[in-house]
Amino acid sequence: MRRQTSLCCLVASLFLVAPGAASARLLEEQIDVPVRVRDAWGKEAAQNIRVTVFSDDANPRPAPIAILNHGRATSAEARARLGRARFADASRYFVQRGFVVAVPTRVGYGVSGGPDVEDTGACNSRNFAPGFAAAADQSLAVLAAVRQRPDVAPDSVLAVGQSFGGASTVALAAMNPSGLGAAINFAGGSGGDPVGRPQNPCSSARLEKVYRDYGVQARVPMLWIYAENDQFFGGKLPREWHAAFVQAGGTAKFVQVPPHGDDGHLLFNQFPQVWQPLVSEFLDSHGFAPPGGRK
């Protein structure tokens, strides 16, 4: 895709991470980033997407970049209701770790709107790779834009994604973009339906092949986190997807946590106390130490 990196600053607001923490003032900004992507049928979409950027001017500069990608709701109505993706609690954690955090609202969702470029087809014949590529290409455009900021280290990037965003993070890792130092996949996958097909996602064997293909290409270290009671993908399939990825040559640590809540697929949003120690250990091990010894 052709990268376009012009920025349009829309809103900036300050808020406190913790009462009384003088060094914990975050800046929340909104920017528009132009993207150009293709869907599984080759149709092109070119438009702006909204990106929320969090930073803390008390952190050391230049700061590493973290990009956080959202998942995919099972209905068009729910995707439209996404609003503006923020991941406020997770973003706060990564900013405290020293990152400038970018959270895209991708094409087809919420305030960005536009066509559903991530549609992967019928349940029994899903074509996953183009949908993941469309999301990953948007991440590349966002990174190109954020790298223009004077307060970031353009060659120090962490990619994080949840659900469909987790799978697209694996796709991004397989592209091996310059500066990507590590990636984290939370409950990554596609084709799940916790109501109509609980723990039995569409075309799971096809998705396993996609992960195997990514494993051939990806060269950055990854952390994959799933829960045993994931109602989208179940407990067994994620292990098989991970095995396919690493057997093909990818590097990824797999962690499956015990059941949490009614649906462990929501671990990233609902149980930060569970995943934050795992992520902190991973970041410490891969060159992303927090500023001033914070954890």
TAVENCOR-V29877 format. One record per pair of residues at least 4 apart in sequence whose ideal C-beta (glycine too) atoms are under 8 Angstrom apart, sorted by the first residue. I is the first residue (numbers start at 1). J is the second residue. D is the distance in whole Angstrom. If there is no record, write none. Layout:
I&J&D ; I&J&D
This chain:
1&35&7 ; 1&36&5 ; 1&37&6 ; 1&38&8 ; 1&137&5 ; 1&140&7 ; 1&141&7 ; 2&36&6 ; 3&140&6 ; 3&141&6 ; 3&144&5 ; 4&33&8 ; 4&34&4 ; 4&35&7 ; 4&36&7 ; 4&141&7 ; 4&144&8 ; 5&33&8 ; 5&141&7 ; 5&144&5 ; 5&145&5 ; 5&147&8 ; 5&148&6 ; 6&34&7 ; 6&145&8 ; 7&31&5 ; 7&32&7 ; 7&33&7 ; 7&145&6 ; 7&148&7 ; 8&31&6 ; 8&32&4 ; 8&48&8 ; 9&29&6 ; 9&30&8 ; 9&31&6 ; 10&29&8 ; 10&30&4 ; 10&31&7 ; 10&32&7 ; 10&50&8 ; 11&28&8 ; 11&29&7 ; 11&30&5 ; 12&27&6 ; 12&28&7 ; 12&29&5 ; 13&27&8 ; 13&28&5 ; 14&25&6 ; 14&26&7 ; 14&27&6 ; 14&28&8 ; 15&25&8 ; 15&26&6 ; 15&28&7 ; 16&21&7 ; 16&24&6 ; 16&25&6 ; 16&26&8 ; 17&21&6 ; 17&24&4 ; 17&25&8 ; 17&26&6 ; 17&56&8 ; 17&92&5 ; 17&95&7 ; 17&96&7 ; 18&24&5 ; 23&56&8 ; 23&58&4 ; 24&56&7 ; 24&58&7 ; 24&96&7 ; 25&56&7 ; 25&57&7 ; 25&58&7 ; 26&54&6 ; 26&55&7 ; 26&56&5 ; 26&92&7 ; 26&95&6 ; 27&54&7 ; 27&55&5 ; 27&56&7 ; 27&57&6 ; 28&52&7 ; 28&53&7 ; 28&54&6 ; 28&86&8 ; 29&52&7 ; 29&53&5 ; 29&54&8 ; 29&55&8 ; 30&50&6 ; 30&51&7 ; 30&52&6 ; 30&53&8 ; 30&84&7 ; 31&50&8 ; 31&51&5 ; 31&53&6 ; 31&145&7 ; 32&48&4 ; 32&49&7 ; 32&50&6 ; 32&51&7 ; 33&48&7 ; 33&49&6 ; 33&51&5 ; 33&104&7 ; 33&141&6 ; 33&142&5 ; 33&145&5 ; 34&46&7 ; 34&47&7 ; 34&48&5 ; 34&141&7 ; 35&45&8 ; 35&46&7 ; 35&47&7 ; 35&48&7 ; 35&49&6 ; 35&107&6 ; 35&137&7 ; 35&138&5 ; 35&141&5 ; 36&44&7 ; 36&45&7 ; 36&46&4 ; 36&137&8 ; 36&141&8 ; 37&44&7 ; 37&45&6 ; 37&107&6 ; 37&117&5 ; 37&133&8 ; 37&134&4 ; 37&137&5 ; 37&138&6 ; 38&42&6 ; 38&43&7 ; 38&44&5 ; 38&45&8 ; 38&117&7 ; 38&130&7 ; 38&133&8 ; 38&134&7 ; 39&43&5 ; 39&45&7 ; 39&115&7 ; 39&116&8 ; 39&117&4 ; 39&118&8 ; 39&119&6 ; 39&130&6 ; 39&131&8 ; 39&134&6 ; 40&119&7 ; 40&120&6 ; 40&121&6 ; 40&127&5 ; 40&130&4 ; 40&131&6 ; 43&115&7 ; 43&117&8 ; 45&107&6 ; 45&114&6 ; 45&115&5 ; 45&117&5 ; 47&107&6 ; 47&112&7 ; 47&113&8 ; 47&114&5 ; 48&112&7 ; 49&104&6 ; 49&105&6 ; 49&106&6 ; 49&107&6 ; 49&112&4 ; 49&138&6 ; 49&142&8 ; 50&84&6 ; 50&104&8 ; 50&105&5 ; 50&110&8 ; 50&111&5 ; 50&112&5 ; 51&102&6 ; 51&103&7 ; 51&104&5 ; 51&105&7 ; 51&142&6 ; 51&145&7 ; 51&146&8 ; 52&84&6 ; 52&85&7 ; 52&86&5 ; 52&91&8 ; 52&102&7 ; 52&103&4 ; 52&105&8 ; 53&100&7 ; 53&101&7 ; 53&102&5 ; 53&103&8 ; 53&146&7 ; 54&91&5 ; 54&92&7 ; 54&94&8 ; 54&95&5 ; 54&100&7 ; 54&101&4 ; 54&103&8 ; 55&59&7 ; 55&63&7 ; 55&95&7 ; 55&100&5 ; 55&101&7 ; 55&151&7 ; 56&95&5 ; 56&96&8 ; 57&151&8 ; 59&63&5 ; 59&95&7 ; 59&98&5 ; 59&291&6 ; 60&98&7 ; 60&291&5 ; 61&151&5 ; 62&150&8 ; 62&151&6 ; 62&152&5 ; 62&153&4 ; 62&156&8 ; 63&98&6 ; 63&99&6 ; 63&100&5 ; 63&151&6 ; 63&152&6 ; 63&153&6 ; 64&98&6 ; 64&99&5 ; 64&100&7 ; 64&152&7 ; 64&153&5 ; 64&156&4 ; 64&157&7 ; 64&158&6 ; 64&181&8 ; 64&288&6 ; 65&99&7 ; 65&100&6 ; 65&101&8 ; 65&102&7 ; 65&143&7 ; 65&146&6 ; 65&147&7 ; 65&152&5 ; 65&153&7 ; 65&154&8 ; 65&156&7 ; 65&157&5 ; 65&158&7 ; 65&179&8 ; 66&94&5 ; 66&99&4 ; 66&100&7 ; 66&101&5 ; 66&102&7 ; 66&157&8 ; 66&158&4 ; 66&159&8 ; 66&160&6 ; 67&101&8 ; 67&102&5 ; 67&103&8 ; 67&104&7 ; 67&139&6 ; 67&142&6 ; 67&143&6 ; 67&146&8 ; 67&157&7 ; 67&158&7 ; 67&159&5 ; 67&160&7 ; 68&85&8 ; 68&87&5 ; 68&90&6 ; 68&91&7 ; 68&94&7 ; 68&101&6 ; 68&102&7 ; 68&103&5 ; 68&160&5 ; 68&161&7 ; 68&162&8 ; 68&165&8 ; 69&103&8 ; 69&104&7 ; 69&106&7 ; 69&135&6 ; 69&139&6 ; 69&159&8 ; 69&160&7 ; 69&161&4 ; 69&162&7 ; 69&165&3 ; 69&166&8 ; 69&168&6 ; 69&169&6 ; 70&82&7 ; 70&85&5 ; 70&87&7 ; 70&103&8 ; 70&104&8 ; 70&105&7 ; 70&106&7 ; 70&109&7 ; 70&161&8 ; 70&162&6 ; 70&163&8 ; 70&164&8 ; 70&165&5 ; 71&161&8 ; 71&162&5 ; 71&163&3 ; 71&164&5 ; 71&165&5 ; 71&166&8 ; 71&187&8 ; 72&79&7 ; 72&118&6 ; 72&163&6 ; 72&164&4 ; 72&165&8 ; 72&190&7 ; 73&78&3 ; 73&79&5 ; 73&81&8 ; 73&82&7 ; 74&78&7 ; 74&192&8 ; 74&193&6 ; 74&195&8 ; 75&79&7 ; 76&80&6 ; 76&116&7 ; 77&81&6 ; 78&82&7 ; 79&108&6 ; 79&109&5 ; 79&110&7 ; 79&116&7 ; 80&109&7 ; 80&110&7 ; 80&113&8 ; 81&110&7 ; 82&105&7 ; 82&109&5 ; 82&110&4 ; 83&105&8 ; 83&110&5 ; 83&111&6 ; 84&105&6 ; 84&110&6 ; 84&111&5 ; 85&103&5 ; 85&104&7 ; 85&105&4 ; 85&109&7 ; 85&110&7 ; 86&91&7 ; 86&103&6 ; 87&91&5 ; 87&103&5 ; 87&269&8 ; 88&92&6 ; 89&93&7 ; 89&269&8 ; 89&272&6 ; 90&94&7 ; 90&160&8 ; 90&268&7 ; 90&269&8 ; 90&272&7 ; 91&95&6 ; 91&101&5 ; 91&103&6 ; 92&96&6 ; 93&97&7 ; 93&272&7 ; 93&276&6 ; 93&279&8 ; 94&99&4 ; 94&101&5 ; 94&158&8 ; 94&160&8 ; 95&99&6 ; 95&100&8 ; 95&101&6 ; 96&290&7 ; 96&294&6 ; 97&280&7 ; 97&283&6 ; 97&288&7 ; 97&290&5 ; 97&291&8 ; 97&294&7 ; 98&288&8 ; 98&289&8 ; 98&290&5 ; 98&291&4 ; 98&294&8 ; 99&158&7 ; 99&288&8 ; 100&146&7 ; 100&149&7 ; 100&151&6 ; 100&152&5 ; 102&142&5 ; 102&143&8 ; 102&146&5 ; 104&112&8 ; 104&138&6 ; 104&139&7 ; 104&142&5 ; 105&109&5 ; 105&110&5 ; 105&111&6 ; 105&112&5 ; 106&112&6 ; 106&118&7 ; 106&134&8 ; 106&135&6 ; 106&138&5 ; 107&112&6 ; 107&113&8 ; 107&114&4 ; 107&115&7 ; 107&117&5 ; 107&118&8 ; 107&134&7 ; 107&138&7 ; 108&112&7 ; 108&113&7 ; 108&114&5 ; 108&115&6 ; 108&116&5 ; 108&117&6 ; 108&118&6 ; 109&113&8 ; 117&131&7 ; 117&134&4 ; 118&131&4 ; 118&134&6 ; 118&135&6 ; 118&164&7 ; 119&131&7 ; 120&126&5 ; 120&127&5 ; 120&128&5 ; 120&130&7 ; 120&131&4 ; 120&190&6 ; 120&191&7 ; 121&125&6 ; 121&126&5 ; 121&127&5 ; 122&126&7 ; 123&191&7 ; 123&202&4 ; 123&203&7 ; 124&202&7 ; 124&203&6 ; 125&203&7 ; 125&206&8 ; 126&190&7 ; 126&191&6 ; 126&202&5 ; 126&203&4 ; 126&206&6 ; 126&207&7 ; 127&131&8 ; 127&206&8 ; 128&132&6 ; 128&167&7 ; 128&190&6 ; 128&191&8 ; 128&203&7 ; 128&206&6 ; 128&207&6 ; 128&210&5 ; 129&133&6 ; 129&171&7 ; 129&210&5 ; 129&213&7 ; 130&134&6 ; 131&135&7 ; 131&164&8 ; 131&168&8 ; 131&190&7 ; 132&136&6 ; 132&164&8 ; 132&167&5 ; 132&168&5 ; 132&170&8 ; 132&171&4 ; 132&190&8 ; 132&210&7 ; 133&137&6 ; 133&171&6 ; 134&138&7 ; 135&139&7 ; 135&164&7 ; 135&165&7 ; 135&168&3 ; 135&171&7 ; 136&140&7 ; 136&168&5 ; 136&169&8 ; 136&171&4 ; 136&172&4 ; 136&175&6 ; 137&141&7 ; 138&142&6 ; 139&143&6 ; 139&159&7 ; 139&168&7 ; 139&169&8 ; 139&172&5 ; 140&144&6 ; 140&172&7 ; 140&175&7 ; 140&177&6 ; 141&145&7 ; 142&146&6 ; 143&147&6 ; 143&157&6 ; 143&177&7 ; 143&179&8 ; 144&148&8 ; 146&152&6 ; 147&152&6 ; 147&154&4 ; 147&179&8 ; 154&179&6 ; 155&178&7 ; 155&179&4 ; 156&179&6 ; 156&181&6 ; 156&287&8 ; 156&288&8 ; 157&177&8 ; 157&179&5 ; 157&180&5 ; 157&181&6 ; 158&180&8 ; 158&181&6 ; 158&182&5 ; 158&183&7 ; 158&184&7 ; 158&283&7 ; 158&288&6 ; 159&169&5 ; 159&172&5 ; 159&173&7 ; 159&180&6 ; 159&182&8 ; 159&183&4 ; 159&184&7 ; 160&169&6 ; 160&183&7 ; 160&184&5 ; 160&186&7 ; 161&165&3 ; 161&166&4 ; 161&167&7 ; 161&168&6 ; 161&169&3 ; 161&184&8 ; 161&185&6 ; 161&186&7 ; 161&188&7 ; 162&166&5 ; 162&186&4 ; 162&187&6 ; 162&188&8 ; 162&268&4 ; 162&269&7 ; 163&167&8 ; 163&186&7 ; 163&187&5 ; 163&188&7 ; 163&189&7 ; 163&190&8 ; 163&192&8 ; 163&232&7 ; 163&265&7 ; 164&168&6 ; 164&188&8 ; 164&189&8 ; 164&190&5 ; 165&169&6 ; 165&186&8 ; 165&188&8 ; 166&170&7 ; 166&185&4 ; 166&186&5 ; 166&187&6 ; 166&188&3 ; 166&189&7 ; 166&224&8 ; 167&171&7 ; 167&185&7 ; 167&188&4 ; 167&189&5 ; 167&190&6 ; 167&207&8 ; 167&210&8 ; 168&172&6 ; 168&188&8 ; 169&173&7 ; 169&183&5 ; 169&184&7 ; 169&185&5 ; 169&188&7 ; 170&174&7 ; 170&183&7 ; 170&185&6 ; 170&188&6 ; 170&211&7 ; 170&214&5 ; 170&218&7 ; 170&222&7 ; 170&245&7 ; 171&175&7 ; 171&214&6 ; 172&177&7 ; 172&180&7 ; 172&183&7 ; 173&180&7 ; 173&183&4 ; 173&214&7 ; 173&218&4 ; 173&219&8 ; 173&220&5 ; 173&222&6 ; 173&250&8 ; 174&213&8 ; 174&214&4 ; 174&215&8 ; 174&216&8 ; 174&217&4 ; 174&218&4 ; 175&217&7 ; 176&180&7 ; 176&217&7 ; 176&218&7 ; 176&219&5 ; 176&220&7 ; 180&220&5 ; 181&220&7 ; 181&286&6 ; 181&287&6 ; 181&288&7 ; 182&220&6 ; 182&221&5 ; 182&222&7 ; 182&223&8 ; 182&282&7 ; 182&283&7 ; 182&286&4 ; 182&287&8 ; 182&288&7 ; 183&220&6 ; 183&221&8 ; 183&222&5 ; 183&223&8 ; 184&222&7 ; 184&223&5 ; 184&224&8 ; 184&225&7 ; 184&279&6 ; 184&282&7 ; 185&222&6 ; 185&223&7 ; 185&224&5 ; 185&225&7 ; 185&252&8 ; 186&225&5 ; 186&226&8 ; 186&267&7 ; 186&268&4 ; 186&275&7 ; 187&225&7 ; 187&226&5 ; 187&227&7 ; 187&230&6 ; 187&232&7 ; 187&233&7 ; 187&238&8 ; 187&264&8 ; 187&265&5 ; 187&267&7 ; 187&268&7 ; 188&224&7 ; 189&201&6 ; 189&207&6 ; 189&232&7 ; 189&233&5 ; 189&237&8 ; 189&238&7 ; 189&241&7 ; 190&201&7 ; 190&202&8 ; 190&207&7 ; 191&201&4 ; 191&202&3 ; 191&203&6 ; 191&204&7 ; 191&207&7 ; 192&197&7 ; 192&201&4 ; 192&202&8 ; 192&231&8 ; 192&232&3 ; 192&233&5 ; 192&265&7 ; 193&197&4 ; 193&198&8 ; 193&201&7 ; 193&202&8 ; 193&232&7 ; 194&198&5 ; 194&231&4 ; 194&232&6 ; 194&263&6 ; 194&265&7 ; 197&201&7 ; 197&202&7 ; 198&231&5 ; 199&230&7 ; 199&231&6 ; 199&232&8 ; 199&233&7 ; 199&234&3 ; 199&235&8 ; 200&204&8 ; 200&234&7 ; 201&207&7 ; 201&232&6 ; 201&233&5 ; 201&234&8 ; 201&237&7 ; 203&207&6 ; 204&208&6 ; 204&233&8 ; 204&237&5 ; 205&209&7 ; 206&210&7 ; 207&211&7 ; 207&241&6 ; 208&212&6 ; 208&237&8 ; 208&240&6 ; 208&241&5 ; 208&244&5 ; 209&213&6 ; 209&244&7 ; 210&214&7 ; 211&215&6 ; 211&241&5 ; 211&242&8 ; 211&244&5 ; 211&245&5 ; 212&216&7 ; 212&244&4 ; 212&245&7 ; 212&247&7 ; 212&248&5 ; 213&217&7 ; 213&248&7 ; 214&218&5 ; 214&245&6 ; 214&248&8 ; 214&250&7 ; 215&244&7 ; 215&245&4 ; 215&246&6 ; 215&247&7 ; 215&248&3 ; 215&249&5 ; 215&250&3 ; 216&248&5 ; 216&249&6 ; 216&250&8 ; 218&222&7 ; 218&245&8 ; 218&249&8 ; 218&250&5 ; 218&251&7 ; 219&251&8 ; 220&251&7 ; 221&251&5 ; 221&252&7 ; 221&253&8 ; 221&286&5 ; 222&250&7 ; 222&251&6 ; 222&252&4 ; 222&253&7 ; 223&252&7 ; 223&253&5 ; 223&255&7 ; 223&278&7 ; 223&279&7 ; 223&282&4 ; 224&238&7 ; 224&242&6 ; 224&252&5 ; 224&253&7 ; 224&254&5 ; 224&255&7 ; 225&255&5 ; 225&256&8 ; 225&257&7 ; 225&267&7 ; 225&268&8 ; 225&275&6 ; 225&278&6 ; 225&279&8 ; 226&230&6 ; 226&233&7 ; 226&235&8 ; 226&238&4 ; 226&254&8 ; 226&255&8 ; 226&256&5 ; 226&257&8 ; 226&264&7 ; 226&267&8 ; 227&256&7 ; 227&257&5 ; 227&258&7 ; 227&259&6 ; 227&260&5 ; 227&264&2 ; 227&265&7 ; 227&267&5 ; 228&235&5 ; 228&256&6 ; 228&257&7 ; 228&258&6 ; 228&259&5 ; 228&264&6 ; 229&235&7 ; 229&259&4 ; 229&260&7 ; 229&261&8 ; 229&262&8 ; 229&263&7 ; 229&264&4 ; 230&234&6 ; 230&235&7 ; 230&238&7 ; 230&263&7 ; 230&264&5 ; 230&265&4 ; 231&262&8 ; 231&263&4 ; 231&264&7 ; 231&265&6 ; 232&263&8 ; 232&265&5 ; 233&237&5 ; 233&238&6 ; 233&265&7 ; 234&238&8 ; 235&239&7 ; 235&256&7 ; 236&240&7 ; 237&241&6 ; 238&242&6 ; 238&254&8 ; 238&256&7 ; 239&243&6 ; 239&254&7 ; 239&256&7 ; 240&244&7 ; 241&245&6 ; 242&246&6 ; 242&252&6 ; 242&254&4 ; 243&247&6 ; 244&248&6 ; 245&250&4 ; 245&252&6 ; 246&250&5 ; 246&251&7 ; 246&252&6 ; 253&282&7 ; 255&278&6 ; 257&264&7 ; 257&267&7 ; 257&274&6 ; 257&275&8 ; 259&264&6 ; 260&264&5 ; 260&267&6 ; 260&270&7 ; 260&271&5 ; 260&274&6 ; 261&266&6 ; 261&267&8 ; 261&270&6 ; 261&271&7 ; 266&270&5 ; 266&271&8 ; 267&271&5 ; 267&274&6 ; 267&275&6 ; 268&272&8 ; 268&275&7 ; 271&275&7 ; 272&276&5 ; 274&278&8 ; 275&279&6 ; 276&280&6 ; 277&281&6 ; 278&282&7 ; 279&283&6 ; 280&284&6 ; 280&290&8 ; 280&295&5 ; 281&285&6 ; 282&286&6 ; 283&288&4 ; 283&289&7 ; 283&290&8 ; 284&288&7 ; 284&289&6 ; 284&290&8 ; 290&294&4 ; 290&295&6
